[in-house]
Amino acid sequence: MKKEYVISKEDALMIVDVQNDFLPGGALPVPEGEQVIPVLNDYAKMFKKAGAKIFATRDWHPPNHISFKAQGGPWPPHCVQQTEGARFSPALKLPEGTEIISKATDPAKESYSGFDGTDLAAKLKAQGVKRVFVGGLATDYCVLNTVLDARKNGFDTVLLSDATRGINVKPGDVNRAIEQMTAKGADQATLENFPDSLETPIDEEHAAEAIADKPLSKLEIKRKARMRPRGPYKRVRTER
């Protein structure tokens, strides 16, 4: 039987680095990275409706950051402060009140984790958060390190598997990252594990079905709606 989650005010959604440079056409695109956006938008609606906290991390590099190839790092310049590449994707619908966490701002220090060199842990604890749900880019770098640091800081942590994609510089990197996260106590979930949090509208095609089936309770109608495919992101891939 699959685990079901009920979102509360002690939960927080953490959206990791959904920035233009990590998407198609960007300086360091994550394969299929754009596919996480509609899923994260659904999660954001759910968490906002439940009164839970929402955080969005971003790489916010100075132009001479140590991770760039010109400084001996492994990556091309990306997510440089105040550039278009550092902006969140315009397709990402961050609700009002989302807290932005800027990381990797020190030119001499790499920081993959949203907790590294930021006040994220203090903010979460001050707001009474006990459990965090993490999705975004990339599974094998910033998502991995954010999840590991969430566990180190004592938070129950859930990886949103349908809302992450990875780089896989070496084949198997993504699967190894997932194994690391679960070995440290992180759970995994998809939208299907939140059955009562996201009300799927009944489209016109099925409106007659709902009307004709009057004996059905509202809950049963919602369940039938949830069983219909939500889109290409419904299928969860093991290798991201």
C-alpha positions as CSV (number, residue, x, y, z in Angstrom):
1,M,0.0,0.0,0.0
2,K,1.4,3.3,-1.0
3,K,2.2,6.0,1.6
4,E,-0.1,9.0,1.6
5,Y,1.0,12.5,2.7
6,V,-1.2,15.2,4.3
7,I,0.4,18.6,4.1
8,S,0.4,20.7,7.2
9,K,1.8,24.0,8.4
10,E,4.8,22.1,9.8
11,D,5.8,21.2,6.2
12,A,7.8,23.1,3.6
13,L,8.2,22.8,-0.1
14,M,11.8,23.4,-1.3
15,I,12.1,24.2,-5.1
16,V,15.8,23.8,-6.0
17,D,17.4,25.9,-8.8
18,V,14.7,26.0,-11.5
19,Q,16.7,28.7,-13.3
20,N,17.0,29.5,-17.0
21,D,20.6,28.4,-17.3
22,F,19.6,24.9,-16.1
23,L,16.9,24.6,-18.8
24,P,16.9,24.2,-22.6
25,G,18.9,27.0,-24.2
26,G,20.7,27.8,-20.9
27,A,24.4,27.7,-20.2
28,L,24.2,24.4,-18.3
29,P,21.0,22.6,-19.3
30,V,19.8,19.6,-17.4
31,P,18.3,17.0,-19.8
32,E,14.5,17.2,-19.6
33,G,14.8,19.8,-16.9
34,E,11.8,21.7,-18.2
35,Q,9.6,18.6,-17.4
36,V,9.8,19.4,-13.6
37,I,8.1,22.7,-14.0
38,P,4.4,21.7,-14.4
39,V,4.8,19.2,-11.6
40,L,6.4,21.8,-9.2
41,N,3.6,24.2,-10.1
42,D,1.1,21.5,-8.9
43,Y,3.1,21.0,-5.7
44,A,3.3,24.8,-5.1
45,K,-0.5,25.1,-5.4
46,M,-1.0,22.2,-2.9
47,F,1.4,23.6,-0.3
48,K,0.0,27.2,-0.7
49,K,-3.5,25.9,-0.2
50,A,-2.4,24.0,3.0
51,G,-0.7,27.1,4.4
52,A,2.7,25.4,4.3
53,K,5.9,27.2,3.6
54,I,7.5,27.4,0.2
55,F,11.2,28.1,-0.5
56,A,13.0,28.5,-3.8
57,T,16.8,28.2,-3.9
58,R,18.9,29.7,-6.7
59,D,22.5,29.6,-7.7
60,W,23.6,33.3,-7.4
61,H,27.2,33.2,-8.6
62,P,29.6,36.2,-8.8
63,P,31.2,36.4,-12.3
64,N,34.5,34.9,-11.0
65,H,33.0,31.9,-9.1
66,I,35.3,29.1,-8.3
67,S,33.1,26.5,-10.0
68,F,33.6,28.1,-13.4
69,K,36.2,26.7,-15.9
70,A,38.1,30.0,-16.0
71,Q,38.8,29.6,-12.3
72,G,39.6,25.9,-12.6
73,G,36.2,24.6,-11.9
74,P,34.2,21.9,-13.8
75,W,31.4,24.1,-15.2
76,P,30.8,26.8,-17.8
77,P,29.7,30.2,-16.3
78,H,26.1,29.9,-15.3
79,C,23.6,31.6,-13.0
80,V,25.7,34.8,-12.7
81,Q,24.0,37.3,-10.4
82,Q,21.6,39.7,-12.2
83,T,21.7,37.9,-15.5
84,E,18.8,36.4,-17.5
85,G,20.3,32.9,-16.9
86,A,20.1,33.3,-13.2
87,R,16.4,34.1,-13.2
88,F,13.8,31.6,-12.3
89,S,12.0,30.1,-15.4
90,P,9.0,32.3,-16.3
91,A,7.0,29.1,-16.5
92,L,7.6,28.4,-12.8
93,K,4.6,29.8,-10.9
94,L,6.0,30.7,-7.4
95,P,3.2,31.7,-5.1
96,E,3.2,35.0,-3.3
97,G,5.2,34.7,-0.1
98,T,7.7,32.2,-1.5
99,E,11.0,32.8,0.2
100,I,14.1,33.0,-2.1
101,I,17.4,31.5,-0.9
102,S,20.5,32.6,-2.7
103,K,23.4,30.3,-2.5
104,A,27.0,29.9,-3.8
105,T,27.5,33.7,-3.5
106,D,31.1,33.4,-2.2
107,P,33.5,33.4,-5.2
108,A,35.9,31.2,-3.4
109,K,33.4,28.5,-2.3
110,E,31.2,26.0,-4.1
111,S,27.8,25.5,-2.5
112,Y,25.5,22.9,-4.0
113,S,23.2,22.7,-1.0
114,G,20.5,25.3,-0.2
115,F,21.6,25.1,3.4
116,D,25.3,25.7,2.7
117,G,26.3,29.3,3.7
118,T,22.6,30.4,4.0
119,D,20.1,30.9,6.8
120,L,17.7,28.3,5.4
121,A,17.9,26.0,8.4
122,A,17.3,28.8,10.8
123,K,14.4,30.1,8.8
124,L,12.8,26.6,8.7
125,K,13.2,26.1,12.4
126,A,12.0,29.6,13.3
127,Q,8.8,28.9,11.4
128,G,8.1,25.6,13.0
129,V,8.9,23.4,10.0
130,K,9.5,19.7,10.8
131,R,9.4,18.1,7.4
132,V,10.6,19.3,4.0
133,F,9.7,18.1,0.5
134,V,12.4,18.7,-2.1
135,G,12.3,18.9,-5.9
136,G,14.1,20.7,-8.7
137,L,17.4,20.6,-10.5
138,A,19.7,18.7,-10.6
139,T,19.1,15.4,-8.8
140,D,22.7,14.5,-8.6
141,Y,24.1,17.8,-7.5
142,C,22.0,20.5,-5.8
143,V,19.0,18.4,-5.0
144,L,21.2,15.6,-3.6
145,N,23.2,18.0,-1.3
146,T,20.1,19.9,-0.2
147,V,18.4,16.7,0.8
148,L,21.5,15.4,2.7
149,D,21.8,18.7,4.5
150,A,18.1,18.7,5.4
151,R,18.6,15.3,7.1
152,K,21.8,16.6,8.9
153,N,19.7,19.4,10.2
154,G,17.1,17.1,11.7
155,F,14.3,17.5,9.2
156,D,12.1,14.7,8.0
157,T,12.8,14.8,4.3
158,V,10.9,13.6,1.2
159,L,12.4,13.6,-2.3
160,L,9.7,14.5,-4.9
161,S,10.8,12.0,-7.5
162,D,8.5,13.2,-10.3
163,A,9.8,16.8,-9.8
164,T,13.5,16.2,-10.3
165,R,15.9,15.6,-13.2
166,G,19.6,15.0,-13.2
167,I,22.7,15.6,-15.2
168,N,24.4,12.1,-15.2
169,V,27.8,13.3,-16.0
170,K,28.8,9.7,-15.3
171,P,26.2,7.1,-16.2
172,G,24.4,6.1,-13.0
173,D,25.1,9.3,-11.1
174,V,21.4,9.9,-10.6
175,N,20.6,6.5,-9.3
176,R,23.6,6.7,-7.0
177,A,22.4,10.1,-5.7
178,I,18.9,8.6,-5.0
179,E,20.5,5.7,-3.1
180,Q,22.6,8.2,-1.1
181,M,19.5,10.2,-0.1
182,T,17.4,7.2,0.9
183,A,20.4,5.7,2.8
184,K,20.4,8.9,4.9
185,G,16.7,8.5,5.7
186,A,14.9,10.5,2.9
187,D,11.6,9.1,1.6
188,Q,10.4,9.4,-2.0
189,A,7.0,10.5,-3.2
190,T,5.2,11.6,-6.3
191,L,1.9,13.5,-6.8
192,E,0.1,10.2,-6.4
193,N,1.1,10.1,-2.8
194,F,-1.0,13.3,-2.1
195,P,-4.4,12.0,-2.9
196,D,-6.5,14.6,-1.1
197,S,-4.3,17.6,-1.6
198,L,-4.7,18.4,-5.3
199,E,-8.2,18.6,-6.6
200,T,-8.2,17.8,-10.2
201,P,-10.9,19.7,-12.1
202,I,-13.4,17.5,-13.9
203,D,-13.1,18.5,-17.6
204,E,-16.1,19.0,-19.9
205,E,-15.7,15.5,-21.4
206,H,-16.4,13.9,-18.0
207,A,-18.8,16.5,-16.6
208,A,-21.8,14.5,-17.9
209,E,-20.4,11.4,-16.2
210,A,-20.3,13.2,-12.8
211,I,-23.8,14.6,-13.2
212,A,-25.3,11.3,-14.3
213,D,-23.6,9.5,-11.5
214,K,-25.4,11.5,-8.7
215,P,-25.1,8.8,-6.0
216,L,-21.4,9.3,-6.0
217,S,-20.0,11.3,-3.2
218,K,-17.8,14.3,-3.9
219,L,-14.8,12.3,-2.6
220,E,-15.5,9.5,-5.1
221,I,-15.9,11.9,-8.0
222,K,-12.5,13.5,-7.1
223,R,-10.9,10.0,-6.9
224,K,-12.2,9.2,-10.4
225,A,-10.8,12.5,-11.7
226,R,-7.4,11.7,-10.1
227,M,-7.2,8.4,-11.9
228,R,-7.1,10.2,-15.3
229,P,-3.6,11.0,-16.6
230,R,-2.4,14.5,-15.7
231,G,0.2,14.7,-18.5
232,P,3.5,13.4,-19.6
233,Y,5.1,14.0,-16.2
234,K,2.8,11.5,-14.5
235,R,5.2,8.7,-15.5
236,V,8.2,8.6,-13.2
237,R,11.5,7.6,-14.6
238,T,14.2,5.8,-12.6
239,E,17.0,7.4,-14.5
240,R,16.8,11.2,-14.4
